[in-house]
């Protein structure tokens, strides 16, 4: 599957070490939660273990409560993943969704550097879900 059918534009590429997802376009909270639910089902079907989500081209005006709900949705829908790395613009990083998801058992890290995110995904050692 190359694209999910969502208001957001989503491109999925399965690579040998991880699955890469590029999300772009304007996003509402409802769109984003729907994307997480659909993508959770898809990653489960494909047996994906490690995922990189590139959010650099997503336009949003998410509030604290939105980030909280995104973290909850990610933990609920993507808990089967070994690692989930998301890359966001430095101006948009809050770590709220990361903290919420990690507390609920999802190994999620948010990065502002694509290279750092990929390095973390490629690291073979499992890391306990703990806040930094």
N, C-alpha and C positions, 0 to 999 in steps of 0.2 A: 504494500500500500504506500503510495507516494504522498498522498494528501488526505487529511481528514476533512469531512464536510462540516465546516464550522464558519461562523462569521470571521473569526481570525484566520489568517493564512498559516497553514501548518505543513511543513515538509519533514518527512521522516526518512532517515537513511540508516540502515542497519550495517554497522561496520564490524570487523572481527572482534574488537575489544569492548565496544559499547554501541548503544543506539544513539544517534544524533538527531535532535529535533530542533528545527528552526521555526520560531513563531514570530509573526509580524502582523502589523496593522493595529487599528484602534481596538481597545479591549474594555469591555464592561466586566463587572464582577460576575454576572450571570454567564457571559461568554467564557470566562476563564474557568469557572467551576465546571461548566459543561465540558470544556476541553479536557480538564483533569480527569473527569469521570470516563469519557470516551477513551482517552489515552491509557488510563489505568486498565481498562478491559483489553485494549489492543496489546499492551506490553505483557499482560498475563497470558493471552492467547499465544503470543510469539515466544514466551519464555525469556523475555529480556531480563537481565540482571543489573546492568549498569546503564544509566541514561544521562546524556548531556542535553540540557534544554537551553537553547540560545534565545534569550528574551530581549536582546539588544535593540530590536526594531519594533517592539511593542509600545504603543502609545497608550498611557493610562493615567488616571488621576485617582489611584487607589488611596483610601484613607487607612488609618491604623486598623480599624475594624475589618476592612476588606482584606488586608494582609493576614489578619488573624484567621478569617474564614478560608482563605487560600491555603494556609498551613494546615488547618483541620481537614480540608478536602484532600490535600496531597497525602497526609498521613492515612486517611481512610482508604483512598483509592490506589495508592502506590506503595503500600507497606511491604508488598512482595518483592520490591527491588532491593538489591544489595546496597546500591549507592545511587543517589540522584544528585546531580550537580546542575545548578542553574546559573546562568551568566546574565547579569543585569547592568545597565549603565550605572556608573559610580554615583550619579546624582539621584538615583532611585533606590539605593540600597538602604534597607531598614533592619533587616535580619528578623523581623517579626514572624514572618511565615516560617523561616528556618527554625526559630526557637520553639514555636508551637508544634511543628512537625516532629522535631527531634524529641521533644517531651512525650510525644505520642508514639515513639518507636520507629520513625522513619529516619534513615541515614541520609539526610539532606544537608547539602552545604550550598550557600549562595556565594558566588564569586563576581568580581568585576573584571577578571582576566580570564580569557578563554584558555590560555596556556596553563594557568594554575588549575583550572577546573579539569582539564584533560589529564594533567599530571596526577591529580587526586583520584580520578577515575581509573587510571592505569595502575595505581599503587596496589600490589597484590595483597598486602596485609589488611585483614579486616580491622576496622576501628570500632570501638564501642560507641553507642549513641550517647554522647555526653556533650553538654554545652561547654563552649570555650570560655 
